[in-house]
Amino acid sequence: MSFGVIMLVHNAFDRAEQVARFWVKGGCPIVIHIDKSVDQKTHDDFVASLSDLKRIKFCKRHTCEWGT
């Protein structure tokens, strides 16, 4: 059995990258949702920063608020 992580990312992308790398190092697969309100350049830069990690997948983007 393995533990998987879903991350919902709205901001603090440098910290989100650190957390994602921590989980991957521990052997966890990760799916990341980047809020649709995040501009395209920030999105693309973040995805590129994690492109070396094959255990990370990105899901379709939606606009959502914390807690919804």
Gaussian input, Z-matrix of N, CA and C with variables (Angstrom, degrees):
# hf/3-21g

backbone

0 1
 N
 C     1     B1
 C     2     B2     1     A1
 N     3     B3     2     A2     1     D1
 C     4     B4     3     A3     2     D2
 C     5     B5     4     A4     3     D3
 N     6     B6     5     A5     4     D4
 C     7     B7     6     A6     5     D5
 C     8     B8     7     A7     6     D6
 N     9     B9     8     A8     7     D7
 C    10    B10     9     A9     8     D8
 C    11    B11    10    A10     9     D9
 N    12    B12    11    A11    10    D10
 C    13    B13    12    A12    11    D11
 C    14    B14    13    A13    12    D12
 N    15    B15    14    A14    13    D13
 C    16    B16    15    A15    14    D14
 C    17    B17    16    A16    15    D15
 N    18    B18    17    A17    16    D16
 C    19    B19    18    A18    17    D17
 C    20    B20    19    A19    18    D18
 N    21    B21    20    A20    19    D19
 C    22    B22    21    A21    20    D20
 C    23    B23    22    A22    21    D21
 N    24    B24    23    A23    22    D22
 C    25    B25    24    A24    23    D23
 C    26    B26    25    A25    24    D24
 N    27    B27    26    A26    25    D25
 C    28    B28    27    A27    26    D26
 C    29    B29    28    A28    27    D27
 N    30    B30    29    A29    28    D28
 C    31    B31    30    A30    29    D29
 C    32    B32    31    A31    30    D30
 N    33    B33    32    A32    31    D31
 C    34    B34    33    A33    32    D32
 C    35    B35    34    A34    33    D33
 N    36    B36    35    A35    34    D34
 C    37    B37    36    A36    35    D35
 C    38    B38    37    A37    36    D36
 N    39    B39    38    A38    37    D37
 C    40    B40    39    A39    38    D38
 C    41    B41    40    A40    39    D39
 N    42    B42    41    A41    40    D40
 C    43    B43    42    A42    41    D41
 C    44    B44    43    A43    42    D42
 N    45    B45    44    A44    43    D43
 C    46    B46    45    A45    44    D44
 C    47    B47    46    A46    45    D45
 N    48    B48    47    A47    46    D46
 C    49    B49    48    A48    47    D47
 C    50    B50    49    A49    48    D48
 N    51    B51    50    A50    49    D49
 C    52    B52    51    A51    50    D50
 C    53    B53    52    A52    51    D51
 N    54    B54    53    A53    52    D52
 C    55    B55    54    A54    53    D53
 C    56    B56    55    A55    54    D54
 N    57    B57    56    A56    55    D55
 C    58    B58    57    A57    56    D56
 C    59    B59    58    A58    57    D57
 N    60    B60    59    A59    58    D58
 C    61    B61    60    A60    59    D59
 C    62    B62    61    A61    60    D60
 N    63    B63    62    A62    61    D61
 C    64    B64    63    A63    62    D62
 C    65    B65    64    A64    63    D63
 N    66    B66    65    A65    64    D64
 C    67    B67    66    A66    65    D65
 C    68    B68    67    A67    66    D66
 N    69    B69    68    A68    67    D67
 C    70    B70    69    A69    68    D68
 C    71    B71    70    A70    69    D69
 N    72    B72    71    A71    70    D70
 C    73    B73    72    A72    71    D71
 C    74    B74    73    A73    72    D72
 N    75    B75    74    A74    73    D73
 C    76    B76    75    A75    74    D74
 C    77    B77    76    A76    75    D75
 N    78    B78    77    A77    76    D76
 C    79    B79    78    A78    77    D77
 C    80    B80    79    A79    78    D78
 N    81    B81    80    A80    79    D79
 C    82    B82    81    A81    80    D80
 C    83    B83    82    A82    81    D81
 N    84    B84    83    A83    82    D82
 C    85    B85    84    A84    83    D83
 C    86    B86    85    A85    84    D84
 N    87    B87    86    A86    85    D85
 C    88    B88    87    A87    86    D86
 C    89    B89    88    A88    87    D87
 N    90    B90    89    A89    88    D88
 C    91    B91    90    A90    89    D89
 C    92    B92    91    A91    90    D90
 N    93    B93    92    A92    91    D91
 C    94    B94    93    A93    92    D92
 C    95    B95    94    A94    93    D93
 N    96    B96    95    A95    94    D94
 C    97    B97    96    A96    95    D95
 C    98    B98    97    A97    96    D96
 N    99    B99    98    A98    97    D97
 C   100   B100    99    A99    98    D98
 C   101   B101   100   A100    99    D99
 N   102   B102   101   A101   100   D100
 C   103   B103   102   A102   101   D101
 C   104   B104   103   A103   102   D102
 N   105   B105   104   A104   103   D103
 C   106   B106   105   A105   104   D104
 C   107   B107   106   A106   105   D105
 N   108   B108   107   A107   106   D106
 C   109   B109   108   A108   107   D107
 C   110   B110   109   A109   108   D108
 N   111   B111   110   A110   109   D109
 C   112   B112   111   A111   110   D110
 C   113   B113   112   A112   111   D111
 N   114   B114   113   A113   112   D112
 C   115   B115   114   A114   113   D113
 C   116   B116   115   A115   114   D114
 N   117   B117   116   A116   115   D115
 C   118   B118   117   A117   116   D116
 C   119   B119   118   A118   117   D117
 N   120   B120   119   A119   118   D118
 C   121   B121   120   A120   119   D119
 C   122   B122   121   A121   120   D120
 N   123   B123   122   A122   121   D121
 C   124   B124   123   A123   122   D122
 C   125   B125   124   A124   123   D123
 N   126   B126   125   A125   124   D124
 C   127   B127   126   A126   125   D125
 C   128   B128   127   A127   126   D126
 N   129   B129   128   A128   127   D127
 C   130   B130   129   A129   128   D128
 C   131   B131   130   A130   129   D129
 N   132   B132   131   A131   130   D130
 C   133   B133   132   A132   131   D131
 C   134   B134   133   A133   132   D132
 N   135   B135   134   A134   133   D133
 C   136   B136   135   A135   134   D134
 C   137   B137   136   A136   135   D135
 N   138   B138   137   A137   136   D136
 C   139   B139   138   A138   137   D137
 C   140   B140   139   A139   138   D138
 N   141   B141   140   A140   139   D139
 C   142   B142   141   A141   140   D140
 C   143   B143   142   A142   141   D141
 N   144   B144   143   A143   142   D142
 C   145   B145   144   A144   143   D143
 C   146   B146   145   A145   144   D144
 N   147   B147   146   A146   145   D145
 C   148   B148   147   A147   146   D146
 C   149   B149   148   A148   147   D147
 N   150   B150   149   A149   148   D148
 C   151   B151   150   A150   149   D149
 C   152   B152   151   A151   150   D150
 N   153   B153   152   A152   151   D151
 C   154   B154   153   A153   152   D152
 C   155   B155   154   A154   153   D153
 N   156   B156   155   A155   154   D154
 C   157   B157   156   A156   155   D155
 C   158   B158   157   A157   156   D156
 N   159   B159   158   A158   157   D157
 C   160   B160   159   A159   158   D158
 C   161   B161   160   A160   159   D159
 N   162   B162   161   A161   160   D160
 C   163   B163   162   A162   161   D161
 C   164   B164   163   A163   162   D162
 N   165   B165   164   A164   163   D163
 C   166   B166   165   A165   164   D164
 C   167   B167   166   A166   165   D165
 N   168   B168   167   A167   166   D166
 C   169   B169   168   A168   167   D167
 C   170   B170   169   A169   168   D168
 N   171   B171   170   A170   169   D169
 C   172   B172   171   A171   170   D170
 C   173   B173   172   A172   171   D171
 N   174   B174   173   A173   172   D172
 C   175   B175   174   A174   173   D173
 C   176   B176   175   A175   174   D174
 N   177   B177   176   A176   175   D175
 C   178   B178   177   A177   176   D176
 C   179   B179   178   A178   177   D177
 N   180   B180   179   A179   178   D178
 C   181   B181   180   A180   179   D179
 C   182   B182   181   A181   180   D180
 N   183   B183   182   A182   181   D181
 C   184   B184   183   A183   182   D182
 C   185   B185   184   A184   183   D183
 N   186   B186   185   A185   184   D184
 C   187   B187   186   A186   185   D185
 C   188   B188   187   A187   186   D186
 N   189   B189   188   A188   187   D187
 C   190   B190   189   A189   188   D188
 C   191   B191   190   A190   189   D189
 N   192   B192   191   A191   190   D190
 C   193   B193   192   A192   191   D191
 C   194   B194   193   A193   192   D192
 N   195   B195   194   A194   193   D193
 C   196   B196   195   A195   194   D194
 C   197   B197   196   A196   195   D195
 N   198   B198   197   A197   196   D196
 C   199   B199   198   A198   197   D197
 C   200   B200   199   A199   198   D198
 N   201   B201   200   A200   199   D199
 C   202   B202   201   A201   200   D200
 C   203   B203   202   A202   201   D201

   B1=1.4391
   B2=1.5281
   B3=1.3204
   B4=1.4622
   B5=1.5290
   B6=1.2906
   B7=1.4615
   B8=1.5216
   B9=1.3172
   B10=1.4567
   B11=1.5159
   B12=1.3259
   B13=1.4653
   B14=1.5193
   B15=1.3246
   B16=1.4601
   B17=1.5158
   B18=1.3202
   B19=1.4644
   B20=1.5260
   B21=1.3153
   B22=1.4605
   B23=1.5209
   B24=1.3318
   B25=1.4574
   B26=1.5349
   B27=1.3359
   B28=1.4607
   B29=1.5223
   B30=1.3373
   B31=1.4744
   B32=1.5286
   B33=1.3042
   B34=1.4759
   B35=1.5297
   B36=1.3226
   B37=1.4603
   B38=1.5245
   B39=1.3233
   B40=1.4653
   B41=1.5272
   B42=1.3172
   B43=1.4701
   B44=1.5253
   B45=1.3270
   B46=1.4658
   B47=1.5333
   B48=1.3266
   B49=1.4651
   B50=1.5270
   B51=1.3161
   B52=1.4694
   B53=1.5274
   B54=1.3132
   B55=1.4708
   B56=1.5307
   B57=1.3274
   B58=1.4630
   B59=1.5276
   B60=1.3064
   B61=1.4666
   B62=1.5286
   B63=1.3112
   B64=1.4663
   B65=1.5273
   B66=1.3363
   B67=1.4645
   B68=1.5203
   B69=1.3345
   B70=1.4675
   B71=1.5313
   B72=1.3189
   B73=1.4696
   B74=1.5251
   B75=1.3239
   B76=1.4624
   B77=1.5190
   B78=1.3437
   B79=1.4575
   B80=1.5074
   B81=1.3191
   B82=1.4710
   B83=1.5271
   B84=1.3323
   B85=1.4605
   B86=1.5354
   B87=1.3179
   B88=1.4692
   B89=1.5274
   B90=1.3205
   B91=1.4612
   B92=1.5178
   B93=1.3348
   B94=1.4616
   B95=1.5270
   B96=1.3334
   B97=1.4594
   B98=1.5215
   B99=1.3323
   B100=1.4634
   B101=1.5239
   B102=1.3187
   B103=1.4566
   B104=1.5345
   B105=1.3173
   B106=1.4623
   B107=1.5293
   B108=1.3223
   B109=1.4623
   B110=1.5332
   B111=1.3341
   B112=1.4680
   B113=1.5231
   B114=1.3499
   B115=1.4624
   B116=1.5320
   B117=1.3200
   B118=1.4604
   B119=1.5253
   B120=1.3234
   B121=1.4688
   B122=1.5246
   B123=1.3245
   B124=1.4682
   B125=1.5206
   B126=1.3264
   B127=1.4668
   B128=1.5249
   B129=1.3180
   B130=1.4611
   B131=1.5249
   B132=1.3286
   B133=1.4684
   B134=1.5271
   B135=1.3264
   B136=1.4695
   B137=1.5297
   B138=1.3161
   B139=1.4664
   B140=1.5272
   B141=1.3216
   B142=1.4630
   B143=1.5305
   B144=1.3338
   B145=1.4720
   B146=1.5208
   B147=1.3341
   B148=1.4690
   B149=1.5292
   B150=1.3160
   B151=1.4686
   B152=1.5235
   B153=1.3223
   B154=1.4674
   B155=1.5247
   B156=1.3201
   B157=1.4651
   B158=1.5262
   B159=1.3097
   B160=1.4732
   B161=1.5253
   B162=1.3310
   B163=1.4716
   B164=1.5256
   B165=1.3390
   B166=1.4651
   B167=1.5187
   B168=1.3118
   B169=1.4673
   B170=1.5255
   B171=1.3160
   B172=1.4618
   B173=1.5235
   B174=1.3195
   B175=1.4595
   B176=1.5290
   B177=1.3169
   B178=1.4578
   B179=1.5212
   B180=1.3248
   B181=1.4635
   B182=1.5252
   B183=1.3311
   B184=1.4519
   B185=1.5222
   B186=1.3103
   B187=1.4520
   B188=1.5157
   B189=1.3245
   B190=1.4617
   B191=1.5119
   B192=1.3112
   B193=1.4469
   B194=1.5014
   B195=1.3287
   B196=1.4479
   B197=1.5182
   B198=1.3127
   B199=1.4555
   B200=1.5105
   B201=1.3479
   B202=1.4739
   B203=1.5059
   A1=108.30
   A2=115.80
   A3=118.98
   A4=109.10
   A5=113.78
   A6=122.07
   A7=107.39
   A8=118.12
   A9=123.04
   A10=110.40
   A11=115.45
   A12=121.17
   A13=109.40
   A14=115.75
   A15=122.46
   A16=106.48
   A17=116.20
   A18=120.88
   A19=109.21
   A20=115.81
   A21=122.46
   A22=106.78
   A23=116.69
   A24=120.53
   A25=110.12
   A26=114.97
   A27=122.11
   A28=110.64
   A29=116.32
   A30=121.95
   A31=107.99
   A32=117.20
   A33=122.69
   A34=110.58
   A35=115.58
   A36=120.74
   A37=112.89
   A38=117.97
   A39=119.60
   A40=110.51
   A41=116.28
   A42=120.63
   A43=110.64
   A44=117.26
   A45=120.73
   A46=110.36
   A47=117.21
   A48=119.97
   A49=110.34
   A50=117.11
   A51=120.52
   A52=111.26
   A53=117.01
   A54=121.76
   A55=109.98
   A56=116.98
   A57=120.55
   A58=110.80
   A59=116.97
   A60=120.73
   A61=111.38
   A62=117.60
   A63=122.23
   A64=110.41
   A65=116.78
   A66=120.63
   A67=111.24
   A68=117.10
   A69=120.29
   A70=110.26
   A71=116.57
   A72=120.46
   A73=110.88
   A74=116.50
   A75=121.65
   A76=113.55
   A77=117.52
   A78=121.52
   A79=115.71
   A80=117.59
   A81=121.06
   A82=112.23
   A83=116.64
   A84=119.05
   A85=108.72
   A86=116.15
   A87=120.59
   A88=109.78
   A89=115.63
   A90=122.59
   A91=106.17
   A92=115.70
   A93=120.80
   A94=109.83
   A95=114.50
   A96=121.40
   A97=107.62
   A98=116.29
   A99=121.60
   A100=106.77
   A101=115.76
   A102=120.81
   A103=110.69
   A104=115.81
   A105=121.60
   A106=112.65
   A107=117.56
   A108=120.17
   A109=112.44
   A110=116.95
   A111=121.30
   A112=108.63
   A113=116.50
   A114=119.08
   A115=111.36
   A116=115.90
   A117=122.63
   A118=112.63
   A119=118.64
   A120=120.88
   A121=110.89
   A122=116.83
   A123=120.15
   A124=110.14
   A125=116.24
   A126=121.45
   A127=110.52
   A128=116.44
   A129=121.09
   A130=111.90
   A131=116.98
   A132=121.09
   A133=111.15
   A134=116.05
   A135=120.49
   A136=110.78
   A137=116.64
   A138=120.47
   A139=109.82
   A140=117.00
   A141=120.83
   A142=111.63
   A143=116.62
   A144=119.87
   A145=112.61
   A146=116.67
   A147=120.99
   A148=112.56
   A149=116.69
   A150=120.57
   A151=113.87
   A152=117.68
   A153=120.55
   A154=112.57
   A155=117.77
   A156=122.10
   A157=110.19
   A158=116.11
   A159=121.04
   A160=113.27
   A161=117.96
   A162=120.77
   A163=112.02
   A164=117.12
   A165=120.35
   A166=109.69
   A167=115.01
   A168=123.12
   A169=107.62
   A170=116.46
   A171=122.12
   A172=108.51
   A173=116.35
   A174=120.34
   A175=110.29
   A176=114.88
   A177=121.62
   A178=109.56
   A179=116.18
   A180=121.51
   A181=111.91
   A182=114.70
   A183=123.29
   A184=107.98
   A185=116.93
   A186=120.66
   A187=107.53
   A188=115.64
   A189=119.45
   A190=108.91
   A191=115.95
   A192=122.54
   A193=108.99
   A194=117.21
   A195=120.47
   A196=109.72
   A197=115.21
   A198=120.61
   A199=114.64
   A200=116.91
   A201=118.12
   A202=110.96
   D1=142.23
   D2=175.82
   D3=-126.14
   D4=159.88
   D5=-179.99
   D6=-100.77
   D7=127.79
   D8=177.39
   D9=-110.00
   D10=155.28
   D11=-176.65
   D12=-127.20
   D13=136.94
   D14=170.31
   D15=-112.10
   D16=124.72
   D17=178.39
   D18=-111.84
   D19=132.17
   D20=174.03
   D21=-106.11
   D22=114.61
   D23=-172.33
   D24=-115.43
   D25=125.75
   D26=178.29
   D27=-116.93
   D28=-33.92
   D29=-177.15
   D30=-159.39
   D31=-169.48
   D32=-179.65
   D33=52.04
   D34=51.28
   D35=-174.55
   D36=-65.34
   D37=-30.52
   D38=176.83
   D39=-64.67
   D40=-41.95
   D41=178.17
   D42=-69.73
   D43=-39.84
   D44=178.27
   D45=-60.94
   D46=-37.95
   D47=177.22
   D48=-63.90
   D49=-43.48
   D50=178.74
   D51=-60.32
   D52=-44.96
   D53=-179.43
   D54=-64.26
   D55=-44.78
   D56=179.46
   D57=-60.33
   D58=-44.10
   D59=178.80
   D60=-63.39
   D61=-37.14
   D62=177.15
   D63=-60.81
   D64=-48.84
   D65=-178.56
   D66=-64.77
   D67=-42.42
   D68=179.80
   D69=-63.25
   D70=-42.27
   D71=178.26
   D72=-58.50
   D73=-32.28
   D74=177.18
   D75=-80.54
   D76=-1.27
   D77=176.53
   D78=96.11
   D79=8.56
   D80=-176.54
   D81=-88.73
   D82=135.15
   D83=168.48
   D84=-76.48
   D85=149.17
   D86=-176.30
   D87=-133.53
   D88=139.49
   D89=167.28
   D90=-116.07
   D91=129.77
   D92=-178.43
   D93=-115.37
   D94=130.14
   D95=171.37
   D96=-105.81
   D97=121.05
   D98=175.42
   D99=-102.54
   D100=120.51
   D101=-176.62
   D102=-51.78
   D103=139.20
   D104=-177.74
   D105=-65.57
   D106=-20.42
   D107=178.54
   D108=-74.12
   D109=-11.35
   D110=176.82
   D111=-73.52
   D112=133.82
   D113=-177.20
   D114=-64.32
   D115=155.77
   D116=-172.44
   D117=-61.81
   D118=-39.40
   D119=-179.65
   D120=-63.88
   D121=-44.64
   D122=178.12
   D123=-61.69
   D124=-44.32
   D125=176.74
   D126=-56.53
   D127=-53.36
   D128=-176.52
   D129=-62.05
   D130=-41.12
   D131=178.70
   D132=-62.84
   D133=-41.41
   D134=-179.83
   D135=-66.40
   D136=-45.77
   D137=178.26
   D138=-59.55
   D139=-43.65
   D140=179.71
   D141=-63.73
   D142=-35.71
   D143=-178.50
   D144=-65.83
   D145=-20.67
   D146=-179.16
   D147=-110.90
   D148=9.19
   D149=-174.48
   D150=-65.89
   D151=-15.87
   D152=178.51
   D153=-80.33
   D154=-7.64
   D155=-176.33
   D156=-105.90
   D157=110.45
   D158=-175.66
   D159=-77.30
   D160=-13.44
   D161=179.55
   D162=-84.08
   D163=0.94
   D164=-179.27
   D165=-106.29
   D166=130.60
   D167=175.14
   D168=-122.52
   D169=154.40
   D170=178.02
   D171=-117.84
   D172=135.05
   D173=179.97
   D174=-95.98
   D175=170.91
   D176=177.34
   D177=-58.52
   D178=141.20
   D179=-176.79
   D180=-86.48
   D181=139.91
   D182=174.66
   D183=-135.54
   D184=154.18
   D185=172.60
   D186=-84.44
   D187=127.76
   D188=177.72
   D189=-150.91
   D190=157.42
   D191=177.45
   D192=-108.13
   D193=155.56
   D194=179.13
   D195=-54.10
   D196=131.91
   D197=176.74
   D198=86.98
   D199=4.31
   D200=178.86
   D201=-118.01

